[in-house]
Amino acid sequence: MATIRPFAGLRPAPAAAAHVAALPYDVYNRAEALSEVRREKLSFLKIDRAEVNFGPEVSAYDSRVYEKAAALLREAEQEGIFIREKEPCLYLYELTMEGRRQTGIVGCAAVEDYINGVVKKHENTRADKEEDRVRHVEACGAQTGPIFLACRSFGEALRAVLTEAKQETPLYDFVSPDGIGHRIFKIAKSEWIQAVTEGFAAIPALYIADGHHRAASAVRAALRRRKACPDYTGDEEWNYFLSVVFCAEELRILPYNRVVGDLNGLTPGEFLDWLNEKCQITGCGEKEVHPQAKGEMGLYLSGSWYHLAVRPEYLSADPVEGLDVAFLQREILTPYLGIGDPRTDSRIDFVGGIRGLSELKRRCETDMAAAFAMYPTDIEELFAVADAGRLMPPKSTWFEPKLRSGLFIHRME
């Protein structure tokens, strides 16, 4: 059963919240993060991506970067930009995008639940990226970005708390520059906290929707402390990690599209001939192709759009092999285009669905040869892969809206 517990952390002063709140650190490259910090001086990116405080000659993994992050966090608290909660509590975090709302419960999940598989993952992580966040957590003495978790459903007790807490005055209520509405409510009443913790104790599994590296780094940091403190009790703050849990029915997954740099020596005509063996192809000219169902893809090639429908014999009921992104990798990218490992091959790039199909066309007109518009992976597909103890291909899901960093900080001491 799942554990979600309250915490007494840091959060922005009300007047600073809209300015501090920043998209996750890994959404930006270094240049983009620097541009954002220049636009908004209080942006939490200057702490989450502290390399922006140095010139390009300083590596993002330089020890000075982590020291700077810790110093900036201390300064922000001293200046009153962040305030400390006096007592442990939980929060509701409501995001509104294009009139669509989703509400999560903010608290701390247990490292032990991650180790035992109660918190389930569906992606591999890279050791270098994990180590980066471990160093950041250890330098700051805090987790600064929440892990986005999902569950199949909230029980009646959890739903009742959501309803009641939203009758209170929100701590924060603002619209970020990308048009996303953010409202946060405090769950401090003892009966509400008890209802939430008991409600999650009845939920058999939580699933990482976004934030695999942040979760893995929190666990690694905790394991290091366990080794250094063999008499640990399990109740220490570092044995828990900052999370926001949402009910699956409220979540929105956008496609994660692919662009490729060349056709591996094939002409466009030859490539289409090969594709025809595995997909029924319909030419659509300049009309954008938005896949409408599983097993459909759009292809932009040589200035034209094509609708691709996977031929039945290539469909699979396997939870991983049956994913559209897995079919594309297995049957097209690897055999025809020679892209064996999409994690390391520089000839492929990934474009989040939030950018739209116009971005695929733009990439093909600038630095890429072809683009694939995907149908979104379904949340139940994610659950099925995680329940089977399997892993999805990289870049299988793009959740929107994104959680903001800096609104909740979980101190490790």
Rosetta blueprint (number, residue, H / E / L):
1 M L
2 A L
3 T L
4 I E
5 R E
6 P L
7 F E
8 A L
9 G L
10 L E
11 R E
12 P E
13 A L
14 P L
15 A L
16 A L
17 A H
18 A H
19 H H
20 V H
21 A L
22 A E
23 L L
24 P L
25 Y H
26 D H
27 V H
28 Y L
29 N L
30 R H
31 A H
32 E H
33 A H
34 L H
35 S H
36 E H
37 V H
38 R H
39 R H
40 E L
41 K L
42 L L
43 S L
44 F L
45 L H
46 K H
47 I H
48 D H
49 R L
50 A H
51 E H
52 V H
53 N H
54 F L
55 G L
56 P L
57 E L
58 V L
59 S L
60 A L
61 Y L
62 D L
63 S H
64 R H
65 V H
66 Y H
67 E H
68 K H
69 A H
70 A H
71 A H
72 L H
73 L H
74 R H
75 E H
76 A H
77 E H
78 Q H
79 E L
80 G L
81 I L
82 F E
83 I E
84 R E
85 E L
86 K L
87 E L
88 P L
89 C E
90 L E
91 Y E
92 L E
93 Y E
94 E E
95 L E
96 T E
97 M E
98 E L
99 G L
100 R E
101 R E
102 Q E
103 T E
104 G E
105 I E
106 V E
107 G E
108 C E
109 A E
110 A E
111 V H
112 E H
113 D H
114 Y H
115 I H
116 N H
117 G L
118 V L
119 V E
120 K E
121 K L
122 H L
123 E L
124 N L
125 T L
126 R L
127 A H
128 D H
129 K H
130 E H
131 E H
132 D H
133 R H
134 V H
135 R H
136 H H
137 V H
138 E H
139 A H
140 C H
141 G L
142 A E
143 Q E
144 T L
145 G L
146 P L
147 I E
148 F E
149 L E
150 A E
151 C E
152 R L
153 S L
154 F L
155 G L
156 E H
157 A H
158 L H
159 R H
160 A H
161 V H
162 L H
163 T H
164 E H
165 A H
166 K L
167 Q L
168 E L
169 T L
170 P L
171 L L
172 Y E
173 D E
174 F E
175 V E
176 S L
177 P L
178 D L
179 G L
180 I L
181 G E
182 H E
183 R E
184 I E
185 F E
186 K E
187 I E
188 A L
189 K L
190 S H
191 E H
192 W H
193 I H
194 Q H
195 A H
196 V H
197 T H
198 E H
199 G H
200 F H
201 A H
202 A L
203 I L
204 P L
205 A L
206 L E
207 Y E
208 I E
209 A E
210 D E
211 G L
212 H H
213 H H
214 R H
215 A H
216 A H
217 S H
218 A H
219 V H
220 R H
221 A H
222 A H
223 L H
224 R H
225 R H
226 R H
227 K H
228 A H
229 C L
230 P L
231 D L
232 Y L
233 T L
234 G L
235 D L
236 E L
237 E H
238 W H
239 N H
240 Y E
241 F E
242 L E
243 S E
244 V E
245 V E
246 F E
247 C E
248 A H
249 E H
250 E H
251 L L
252 R L
253 I E
254 L E
255 P L
256 Y E
257 N E
258 R E
259 V E
260 V E
261 G L
262 D L
263 L L
264 N L
265 G L
266 L L
267 T L
268 P H
269 G H
270 E H
271 F H
272 L H
273 D H
274 W H
275 L H
276 N L
277 E L
278 K L
279 C E
280 Q E
281 I E
282 T E
283 G E
284 C E
285 G E
286 E L
287 K L
288 E L
289 V L
290 H L
291 P L
292 Q L
293 A L
294 K L
295 G L
296 E E
297 M E
298 G E
299 L E
300 Y E
301 L E
302 S L
303 G L
304 S E
305 W E
306 Y E
307 H E
308 L E
309 A E
310 V E
311 R L
312 P H
313 E H
314 Y H
315 L L
316 S L
317 A L
318 D L
319 P L
320 V L
321 E L
322 G L
323 L L
324 D H
325 V H
326 A H
327 F H
328 L H
329 Q H
330 R H
331 E H
332 I H
333 L H
334 T L
335 P L
336 Y L
337 L L
338 G L
339 I L
340 G L
341 D L
342 P L
343 R L
344 T L
345 D L
346 S L
347 R L
348 I E
349 D E
350 F E
351 V E
352 G E
353 G H
354 I H
355 R H
356 G L
357 L H
358 S H
359 E H
360 L H
361 K H
362 R H
363 R H
364 C H
365 E H
366 T H
367 D L
368 M L
369 A L
370 A E
371 A E
372 F E
373 A E
374 M E
375 Y L
376 P L
377 T L
378 D L
379 I H
380 E H
381 E H
382 L H
383 F H
384 A H
385 V H
386 A H
387 D H
388 A L
389 G L
390 R L
391 L L
392 M L
393 P L
394 P L
395 K L
396 S L
397 T L
398 W E
399 F E
400 E L
401 P L
402 K L
403 L L
404 R L
405 S E
406 G L
407 L L
408 F L
409 I E
410 H E
411 R E
412 M L
413 E L
